Amino acid sequence: MTNIIQFPRRDSPAATPRLAPPVVQPKPLDGAGGGGVLSNLIKVVWVVTVLLWPLMKWILSLDVLFQAARMIYHWNTPDVYATWTFLLHLAVLVVLTYFVSLYKPKGT
């Protein structure tokens, strides 16, 4: 069975929608409008990173590849923390990839 919903006709007075009173939004304080020093600094860093990203992506990817090869070479060598170095370089690449591709600063 189908469920048929009967809508009221437009010409009936009960069908006219009642508008809710407008909600007045409070004005933000002077420093809370998203224009702080840290917000502007993040915008500048984001723009510079996005502009340099094609070159940085290749350099960082090759660096991670080198660190992976170094980690495999020093796998059983004591007192060489190549795995942690590789994970740190990989984390930087992942965070920068997220920062460039998914993050968008407010106001842009």
Summary of the structure (lengths in Angstrom):
residues: 108
radius of gyration: 27.7
end to end distance: 50.1
largest distance: 85.3
contacts: 186
relative contact order: 0.12
helix: 56%
strand: 0%
